[in-house]
Amino acid sequence: MTLTPVWHPFTQHALEAPMKRIVATEGAYLFDEDGNRVLDAISSWWVITHGHRHPGIMAAICEATEAYDQIIFAEYTHEPAEILAERLLAFAPSELKYVFYSDSGSTAVEVAIKMALGTFHNRGVARDRLVVMEHGYHGDTIGTMSAGERGVFNAPFEPLLFGVDRLPFPDPGREQETLDAFETICRKGTVAAILVEPLVLGAGGMKFYGSAVLSALKEIASRFGCLFIADEVMTGWGRTGTRFACEQAGVTPDILCTSKGLTGGALPLAATLCTTEIFEAHLSFDRRKTFFHSSSYTANAIACAAAVANLQIWQDEPVDVRIAALAAQHNQHLQRFQNDTRFANVRQCGTIAALDLAVPSGGYLADVGPRMRQLFRERGLLVRPLGNVVYLMPPYCTSAADIAAAYDAIDDVASIVLKETAS
Ligand SMILES: *Cc1c(COP(=O)(O)O)cnc(C)c1O
């Protein structure tokens, strides 16, 4: 047993080795208490975009602390939130005109679901069904778990989860089944919204699908008058190669959720962006139509200042060029695994690369996952496979040499694990 009272997320403390303390971060690295340097190849759970402690973001945080801490966000507003909203709307797909702040990806999605149902409720229209995609992940609150894939993660809470309609995942060659299923559900006339992770289903196993499916889903949603919610919590801020993944499908969602990457990963913050139509469905002289949602730390002023600095980096620095370079490196290194029988489903979407280790028992709880983590850790890398799915999602500042080393480690680790599982 560990000697610390800290209970960590997604951690089985009975099986995990005692954890090293991280004492500093910089660029693509974490530094532990023993002076070891660790390459953060998954951007500290997908939040760090430019790199740890980007000077522009750190300076903005320091400056903000001279003036603010947390400020109540009803009855008063503040400069960082106002500036951020304007710049965020200019950065996101057009048609999105309002910004609702919260503090995590899960709450951004909860807010989106509530906005969608509130819109129809306030209009007096009986539409309250939510359509989601198989293998989806939208967070760990009761509402977002309800929308996500059901499994070992949420089995104990199943009695509390609400029902949703699930579309089959659009596997290559079977995209039409997904679209047909959506159209069939829409015909019932009870669908309020479809909620999807655009192009990449992250926690569900780095599953990719094409932009044509995304635009077709949007087209069906529009045709049947149901709202389109894009959960861009992971895919936003350049991860898939464009600012937001929806851009690749030419889709403007009715509601867009963003969080990871919003502050460059430095501080927790989230935003749910929506169209005028949704805002106006809650605009009324009748107080009952108010959008009733808040978190204590809504629009934390320091976090908002960090997000403004993040947007400034996107404007001033060649972020797109870095993303394209990282994508090109993934592409080049993945070639060597394309015809490698140790792997299946070698794939890439922008700065995200993934490949499945060809072991008989896949799934998130497969023992190979923790074993691979340990082997990567011994090689100075933070890589957390999702079961047998190995992926890299590094910060955009990662050097070509470090990317090459990460692929060498994958090669090495795969051989070791396959040898162990065969014996
Ligand atoms: C991480 C994630 C969330 C949840 O965000 P938290 O900040 O962990 O609550 C929601 N949706 C997607 C697609 C995510 O990847």
The ligand as an SDF file (V2000), in Angstrom:
LIG
                    3D

 15 15  0  0  0  0  0  0  0  0999 V2000
  -11.2370   14.7050  -21.6470 C   0  0  0  0  0  0  0  0  0  0  0  0
  -12.5320   14.7830  -22.3840 C   0  0  0  0  0  0  0  0  0  0  0  0
  -13.7030   15.2310  -21.7590 C   0  0  0  0  0  0  0  0  0  0  0  0
  -13.7520   15.5400  -20.2820 C   0  0  0  0  0  0  0  0  0  0  0  0
  -12.9310   16.6030  -19.9350 O   0  0  0  0  0  0  0  0  0  0  0  0
  -12.4980   16.7830  -18.3960 P   0  0  0  0  0  0  0  0  0  0  0  0
  -11.7930   18.0940  -18.3800 O   0  0  0  0  0  0  0  0  0  0  0  0
  -11.6080   15.6300  -18.0740 O   0  0  0  0  0  0  0  0  0  0  0  0
  -13.7510   16.7790  -17.5800 O   0  0  0  0  0  0  0  0  0  0  0  0
  -14.8500   15.3650  -22.5160 C   0  0  0  0  0  0  0  0  0  0  0  0
  -14.8520   15.0610  -23.8230 N   0  0  0  0  0  0  0  0  0  0  0  0
  -13.7570   14.6180  -24.4630 C   0  0  0  0  0  0  0  0  0  0  0  0
  -13.8350   14.3380  -25.9210 C   0  0  0  0  0  0  0  0  0  0  0  0
  -12.5630   14.4500  -23.7690 C   0  0  0  0  0  0  0  0  0  0  0  0
  -11.4820   13.9740  -24.3900 O   0  0  0  0  0  0  0  0  0  0  0  0
  1  2  1  0
  2  3  1  0
  2 14  2  0
  3  4  1  0
  3 10  2  0
  4  5  1  0
  5  6  1  0
  6  7  2  0
  6  8  1  0
  6  9  1  0
 10 11  1  0
 11 12  2  0
 12 13  1  0
 12 14  1  0
 14 15  1  0
M  END
$$$$
